[in-house]
Amino acid sequence: MRVGLKNIKIRFMQYKAFVVEEKGGDYISSIKMLDTNDLPQGEVLVKVRYSSLNYKDALSATGNKGVTKNYPHTPGIDAAGVIVESISPFYNAGDEVIVTGYDLGMNTAGGFGEYIRVPADWVVKLPVGLSLKESMIIGTAGFTAAISLLRLTELVNPTDGKVVVTGATGGVGSVALTLLAQNGYQTVAVSGKEAEYPFLKQLGATEIISRKQFQQIEKRPILSAQYAGGVDTVGGTALENILKSLQPLGAVTTCGSVSSTQLNMTVFPFILRGVSLIGISAQNYPTYLRAGVWTKLANEWKPTHLMEIYNEIDRDDLPQAIQSILNGKLKGRTLVKISLS
Ligand SMILES: NC(=O)c1ccc[n+]([C@@H]2O[C@H](COP(=O)([O-])OP(=O)(O)OC[C@H]3O[C@@H](n4cnc5c(N)ncnc54)[C@H](OP(=O)(O)O)[C@@H]3O)[C@@H](O)[C@H]2O)c1
């Protein structure tokens, strides 16, 4: 529930943020000193300890107007930290919280700054069983993997057959592989990084297929039925090939478009095999369901390989990491240290 958006500018604090500016058509990033007075209105002011790097942050930081319309801007769709001021009856100063999705880091100053101010209904209390750091190793990518699995388990059981995961070494893919394996699913990882096959095996992949092989264009409208389910993070040919290769009543979730936003196929897999395509939107996942997912991620779905899937960087390392994620070169999750206290 949202209470009135009264301005809570009680204290004015200077803070450091990774800011992107538009200069003559180029997008230039630097660390700047900002003032909490300039943050948008909202019920809760949070001192950010950790953020994480997601693909969308890289788009925001490089001038993708579909993500961020106005610059200068502080990206960061993820933030975990401690409330310093709150006019919400649901939160108090000192509460440890997670903020992901909604407009954070898109057109609202995001987690790459030491402070964020947001509406109370964007906030989830850090569940017992998860530290702030662990919550940001999971971040939006891990949350997306979790809601993908939640939706998939409505239609596909571990005994139904194999589940294929694309973009397997990426943020969503690596957490999805881990969660599927710990929930008893046989998985087929699709990856373009041959050197990371041992990493994928470590996360629980039963089989690995090269991205090049998997993304071959198939003119046939339907292929031999091989998979009970899929978690697709890349779109395009990969998603088409999964849909065409699902067993009767199989299902695949779609969350990403790293490869392509297009789907060029017939309706045959849907009307002949009764397969389902499940759309995933972490950004707009309902507020009343979010805390439940985070609690699951802190307990029975806490990723077993959490400590092996991340790399920690400082705010100063962001430009290089942003280029790497855009080039599809990052492995697993990238945790961003924002402030020490
Ligand atoms: N809808 C939502 O709610 C939601 C939430 C989070 C993320 N997303 C989207 O999901 C996608 C993945 O996010 P992420 O955080 O996992 O990104 P990521 O960490 O960059 O992972 C993407 C992975 O895709 C593979 N890849 C890279 N370039 C590719 C290409 N040209 N064709 C096919 N595969 C390619 C790579 O894995 P391999 O080398 O192993 O193949 C890469 O590691 C992005 O599009 C992101 O915006 C959507």
The ligand as an ORCA input file, in Angstrom:
! r2SCAN-3c Opt
* xyz 0 1
  N      12.069     -9.817    -18.686
  C      12.688     -9.640    -17.539
  O      12.090     -9.472    -16.490
  C      14.181     -9.674    -17.492
  C      14.883     -9.681    -16.296
  C      16.288     -9.826    -16.321
  C      16.946     -9.903    -17.533
  N      16.225     -9.812    -18.683
  C      16.860     -9.937    -19.983
  O      17.349    -11.257    -20.085
  C      18.503    -11.254    -20.921
  C      19.665    -11.915    -20.181
  O      19.989    -11.141    -19.047
  P      21.299    -11.489    -18.218
  O      21.333    -10.583    -17.055
  O      21.377    -12.953    -18.009
  O      22.413    -11.052    -19.283
  P      23.912    -11.564    -19.392
  O      24.471    -11.825    -18.047
  O      24.601    -10.647    -20.322
  O      23.760    -13.007    -20.101
  C      23.346    -13.142    -21.417
  C      24.015    -14.370    -21.993
  O      23.468    -14.592    -23.312
  C      24.459    -15.211    -24.120
  N      24.626    -14.389    -25.300
  C      25.368    -13.261    -25.459
  N      25.252    -12.764    -26.704
  C      24.435    -13.601    -27.355
  C      23.928    -13.651    -28.687
  N      24.238    -12.722    -29.597
  N      23.105    -14.668    -29.027
  C      22.766    -15.610    -28.123
  N      23.207    -15.617    -26.846
  C      24.022    -14.638    -26.483
  C      25.734    -15.285    -23.288
  O      25.742    -16.545    -22.639
  P      26.535    -17.803    -23.263
  O      27.887    -17.286    -23.678
  O      26.600    -18.797    -22.173
  O      25.742    -18.265    -24.468
  C      25.509    -14.220    -22.236
  O      26.275    -14.464    -21.099
  C      18.738     -9.784    -21.303
  O      18.093     -9.536    -22.541
  C      18.041     -9.026    -20.200
  O      17.666     -7.728    -20.585
  C      14.871     -9.704    -18.683
*
